[in-house]
Each structure stands twice: as C-alpha cells, then as structure tokens.
C-alpha cells in the first residue's frame, strides 16, 4: 500500500498523541482502519492537491483514499519556497478533469471520458478558499475541464461543520465521482469505510455509544478507553483532596 508523504512525521498535537495514532488513517492504533478494506484497482488516476495545513489535521478525509484505492497520487501544496509542479499531468494521454464547482464547470458524466481507458481527475484537498487559490494560480490546470457533481444526498461527514450541507468532504466527493466514472458498487464500499472512520472518531469524542458503531469497537480500544477513564478519575480525586 502506498503511504502518505506525511507518514514518517504525522504531526498530531503532542508527542504522546502522535505515537498512539496510526500514521495512515490518523485513528488510535487500537482503532486503526488500515486492514479493514481491500485495495481496489481503478482505471481513473486520482491526484490529490492537499494543502500542507491539512496534513496536521486528524479529520482530513483525503488520506483515507490511499487505504482503498490503488492509484492515488498525493501532492502537497502551500509550502513556502516549494512551487507545486504539475507539468507531468499536462502530458497525460486521456481526459483531464478537475473536480471544482464553478460557473464554467460541467456535470460529471461518463460521457466525458467516453471509451478512454484512463481519465485523470485532479481534486483540491483543503478549505474552499484554499481550493480557489490552487485552481486560479496553478497554470498547469488551465486546460483541465472543470467538473462538478450532480446534486445528491447531504454530506454524511460529521467531523467538521459546514454551513452548507450540500458541501462534501474530499473523500465523499471522490467516492461519488468514482460512482460515476467507475461503479456504484465502488462508491458504496468507499462510503462504508468513511462511515466506519467517522463513527470511530465520534466514539473517541464521547458522541456515539460503542454499540452504535458499525462492527463494534475493538476490545483493545475499549480496554484502553477504560484505563484512561480510570486515570482521569484518579487525577480528579487527587486534585479534590488538596
């Protein structure tokens, strides 16, 4: 499995938290998702343009794509002194698309790729403001066909709040795009992985009961949670005794 560029130094919010998290899926090592799904082979080449600030966030959904898809190329942007080089993408033989809703974007449909064996789909990964910057400033993307997804169900990603429920996280957007370009079955399998990731994160935050998490919570994670609760209660008791 191809690893993220950030794997060797997953930031976290402190050394202990970083050590206890999986460097790929960002969950606790006892809740790791990396072996839950088989890597799927796809015809479409996915290129994620991930803002460097997203690498610091455990709630970044783009990193999950490399857990389930065989051809995901993650490129980091926003680093000072490091220009984003996409020259090689311009030479791609086949349809070149960028998933970015705009006044000149067209609905994503199978007709856009026709009988071509391999389409290239570029996906900005970050805030909407960050996405606008990369689309407008990177000249290599000027000739890419801008596409948008047709209206669908509201986002099921509950780890970040959005004022517009029609906005999707990066992973959801790619899953729905591949539902059009590849197969609906692949989209559903990808969405199952996202649901599992979201539910496990919500459980760690105390916002979802263990019995409501699909597949349940691994025994090791429950035991670790119990130990942390006991330590917290002891520390609270010690403070109260002063």
C-alpha positions as a printed NumPy array, in Angstrom:
array([[  0.   ,   0.   ,   0.   ],
       [  1.339,   3.435,  -0.934],
       [  1.848,   5.636,   2.122],
       [  1.189,   9.319,   2.561],
       [  4.064,  11.744,   2.305],
       [  3.416,  12.691,   5.926],
       [  3.65 ,   9.175,   7.311],
       [  7.1  ,   9.455,   8.816],
       [  6.189,  12.587,  10.786],
       [  2.475,  12.55 ,  11.471],
       [  2.124,  15.81 ,  13.445],
       [ -0.669,  15.188,  15.974],
       [ -0.986,  17.62 ,  18.861],
       [  1.818,  16.341,  21.037],
       [  4.366,  13.568,  21.058],
       [  2.297,  11.066,  23.01 ],
       [ -0.791,  11.551,  20.848],
       [  1.293,  11.234,  17.707],
       [  2.889,   7.989,  18.881],
       [ -0.51 ,   6.481,  19.718],
       [ -2.057,   7.233,  16.335],
       [ -1.806,   5.292,  13.123],
       [  0.252,   7.354,  10.697],
       [ -2.023,   6.446,   7.791],
       [ -5.632,   6.706,   8.987],
       [ -4.908,   9.013,  11.996],
       [ -7.045,   6.964,  14.38 ],
       [ -5.782,   5.456,  17.608],
       [ -3.654,   2.386,  16.883],
       [ -6.356,   0.288,  18.576],
       [ -8.978,   1.687,  16.174],
       [ -6.843,   1.553,  13.013],
       [ -8.772,   1.044,   9.77 ],
       [ -5.871,   0.161,   7.512],
       [ -6.662,  -3.557,   7.274],
       [-10.44 ,  -3.242,   7.171],
       [-10.798,  -2.99 ,   3.383],
       [ -9.011,  -4.432,   0.371],
       [ -7.166,  -2.131,  -2.001],
       [ -9.294,  -1.616,  -5.107],
       [ -7.869,  -1.253,  -8.618],
       [ -9.388,   1.603, -10.622],
       [ -8.932,   2.941, -14.146],
       [ -9.135,   6.58 , -13.084],
       [ -5.95 ,   8.255, -11.86 ],
       [ -6.655,  10.418,  -8.809],
       [ -4.339,  13.309,  -7.955],
       [ -4.96 ,  14.989,  -4.612],
       [ -3.642,  18.526,  -4.232],
       [ -3.526,  18.612,  -0.451],
       [ -2.799,  21.848,   1.374],
       [  0.066,  21.401,   3.812],
       [ -2.134,  22.527,   6.728],
       [ -4.424,  19.56 ,   6.113],
       [ -1.571,  17.2  ,   6.959],
       [ -1.826,  18.394,  10.561],
       [ -5.488,  17.537,  10.883],
       [ -6.673,  14.129,  12.072],
       [-10.041,  14.922,  10.483],
       [ -8.588,  15.202,   6.985],
       [-10.564,  12.729,   4.88 ],
       [ -8.323,  12.711,   1.8  ],
       [ -5.763,  10.419,   3.462],
       [ -8.364,   7.63 ,   3.556],
       [ -8.348,   7.373,  -0.227],
       [ -4.983,   5.622,  -0.144],
       [ -6.446,   2.919,   2.088],
       [ -8.875,   1.712,  -0.546],
       [ -7.674,   2.893,  -3.978],
       [ -4.566,   1.726,  -5.809],
       [ -3.872,   4.847,  -7.861],
       [ -3.928,   7.933,  -5.654],
       [ -1.143,  10.478,  -6.061],
       [ -0.952,  12.902,  -3.124],
       [  0.875,  16.163,  -3.757],
       [  1.372,  18.732,  -1.029],
       [  0.886,  22.404,  -1.773],
       [  1.19 ,  25.58 ,   0.274],
       [  4.772,  25.023,   1.44 ],
       [  6.866,  28.176,   1.399],
       [  9.625,  28.035,  -1.133],
       [  8.229,  24.916,  -2.788],
       [  6.334,  25.548,  -6.025],
       [  3.726,  22.972,  -6.973],
       [  4.97 ,  21.254, -10.137],
       [  2.189,  19.637, -12.163],
       [  3.908,  19.681, -15.536],
       [  3.746,  15.899, -15.817],
       [ -0.054,  15.988, -15.544],
       [ -0.337,  18.138, -18.655],
       [  1.152,  15.291, -20.696],
       [ -1.479,  12.784, -19.554],
       [ -2.974,  10.919, -22.517],
       [ -6.69 ,  10.916, -21.894],
       [ -9.368,  13.175, -20.411],
       [ -8.006,  15.653, -17.848],
       [-10.586,  16.745, -15.289],
       [-10.501,  18.841, -12.136],
       [-13.268,  18.455,  -9.566],
       [-14.097,  22.06 ,  -8.834],
       [-17.612,  23.585,  -8.986],
       [-17.595,  26.932, -10.785],
       [-19.602,  28.961, -13.262],
       [-17.824,  27.22 , -16.142],
       [-17.817,  23.672, -14.75 ],
       [-19.939,  20.921, -16.288],
       [-21.694,  17.982, -14.614],
       [-19.501,  14.908, -14.245],
       [-20.886,  12.174, -16.505],
       [-19.466,   9.   , -18.097],
       [-19.696,  10.723, -21.487],
       [-16.779,  12.978, -20.536],
       [-14.354,  10.069, -20.706],
       [-16.043,   8.083, -23.462],
       [-14.097,   4.952, -24.336],
       [-10.807,   6.251, -22.946],
       [ -9.069,   3.736, -20.701],
       [ -7.688,   6.228, -18.197],
       [ -9.045,   9.576, -17.069],
       [ -7.082,  11.921, -14.829],
       [ -9.093,  13.502, -12.016],
       [ -7.438,  16.277, -10.008],
       [ -9.039,  17.032,  -6.631],
       [ -8.112,  20.041,  -4.462],
       [ -7.982,  18.939,  -0.806],
       [ -8.444,  21.72 ,   1.735],
       [-10.835,  24.563,   2.511],
       [-12.867,  26.166,  -0.246],
       [-10.64 ,  29.233,  -0.057],
       [ -7.538,  27.091,  -0.475],
       [ -9.152,  25.256,  -3.394],
       [ -9.955,  28.529,  -5.179],
       [ -6.337,  29.619,  -4.864],
       [ -4.83 ,  26.48 ,  -6.347],
       [ -7.298,  26.428,  -9.248],
       [ -6.709,  30.084, -10.119],
       [ -2.951,  30.228,  -9.557],
       [ -1.619,  26.967, -11.   ],
       [ -1.219,  27.492, -14.716],
       [ -0.871,  23.776, -15.452],
       [ -4.551,  23.347, -14.582],
       [ -5.799,  25.978, -17.025],
       [ -6.687,  23.481, -19.746],
       [ -8.295,  20.933, -17.454],
       [-12.041,  20.52 , -17.795],
       [-13.706,  21.724, -14.605],
       [-16.439,  19.384, -13.431],
       [-18.923,  19.255, -10.591],
       [-21.074,  16.54 ,  -9.077],
       [-24.799,  16.482,  -9.596],
       [-26.869,  17.245,  -6.51 ],
       [-27.177,  14.303,  -4.16 ],
       [-27.701,  13.348,  -0.544],
       [-26.345,  15.663,   2.18 ],
       [-22.87 ,  15.024,   3.497],
       [-22.542,  12.159,   5.997],
       [-19.215,  13.507,   7.263],
       [-19.892,  14.603,  10.85 ],
       [-16.395,  15.519,  11.979],
       [-16.411,  19.038,  10.572],
       [-19.236,  21.546,  10.483],
       [-20.321,  23.264,   7.283],
       [-22.9  ,  25.979,   6.804],
       [-23.865,  24.355,   3.511],
       [-24.993,  20.701,   3.918],
       [-24.519,  20.147,   0.179],
       [-20.766,  20.536,   0.548],
       [-18.873,  17.262,   0.757],
       [-15.569,  16.311,   2.302],
       [-12.795,  15.369,  -0.123],
       [-13.26 ,  11.641,   0.369],
       [-17.025,  11.83 ,  -0.232],
       [-16.537,  13.891,  -3.373],
       [-14.069,  11.372,  -4.818],
       [-16.312,   8.448,  -3.869],
       [-19.267,   9.996,  -5.706],
       [-17.085,  10.917,  -8.674],
       [-15.919,   7.313,  -8.938],
       [-19.531,   6.212,  -8.65 ],
       [-19.952,   7.981, -11.992],
       [-16.628,   7.087, -13.628],
       [-16.155,   3.559, -12.233],
       [-19.088,   1.864, -10.485],
       [-21.79 ,   2.489,  -7.91 ],
       [-20.566,  -0.595,  -6.019],
       [-17.156,   1.03 ,  -5.532],
       [-18.801,   4.219,  -4.291],
       [-20.807,   2.281,  -1.703],
       [-17.745,   0.389,  -0.492],
       [-15.844,   3.659,  -0.126],
       [-18.709,   5.244,   1.772],
       [-18.754,   2.296,   4.178],
       [-15.108,   2.99 ,   5.033],
       [-15.895,   6.663,   5.637],
       [-18.844,   5.783,   7.878],
       [-16.642,   3.479,   9.947],
       [-13.945,   6.127,  10.3  ],
       [-16.466,   8.8  ,  11.326],
       [-18.203,   6.571,  13.853],
       [-14.943,   5.527,  15.497],
       [-13.853,   9.156,  15.758],
       [-17.226,  10.117,  17.262],
       [-16.899,   7.295,  19.801],
       [-13.492,   8.613,  20.907],
       [-15.103,  12.033,  21.425],
       [-17.932,  10.607,  23.517],
       [-20.548,  11.483,  20.902],
       [-21.51 ,   7.924,  19.951],
       [-22.065,   4.8  ,  22.02 ],
       [-19.916,   1.768,  21.287],
       [-22.955,  -0.333,  20.42 ],
       [-23.927,   2.182,  17.727],
       [-20.595,   1.875,  15.893],
       [-20.803,  -0.479,  12.909],
       [-18.89 ,  -3.642,  13.693],
       [-18.451,  -2.503,  17.279],
       [-15.304,  -1.222,  18.965],
       [-12.214,  -3.481,  19.138],
       [-11.578,  -4.961,  22.578],
       [ -8.134,  -3.334,  22.846],
       [ -9.656,   0.097,  22.218],
       [-12.325,  -0.473,  24.886],
       [ -9.682,  -1.529,  27.404],
       [ -7.514,   1.498,  26.622],
       [-10.542,   3.758,  26.974],
       [-11.334,   2.187,  30.333],
       [ -7.768,   2.72 ,  31.567],
       [ -7.83 ,   6.374,  30.511],
       [-11.147,   6.905,  32.294],
       [ -9.772,   5.361,  35.491],
       [ -6.646,   7.556,  35.301],
       [ -8.804,  10.602,  34.761],
       [-10.989,   9.765,  37.758],
       [ -7.918,   9.227,  39.948],
       [ -6.378,  12.541,  38.892],
       [ -9.668,  14.295,  39.595],
       [ -9.829,  12.658,  43.031],
       [ -6.241,  13.655,  43.812],
       [ -6.928,  17.281,  42.885],
       [-10.052,  17.314,  45.023],
       [ -8.092,  16.099,  48.056],
       [ -5.855,  19.195,  48.127]])
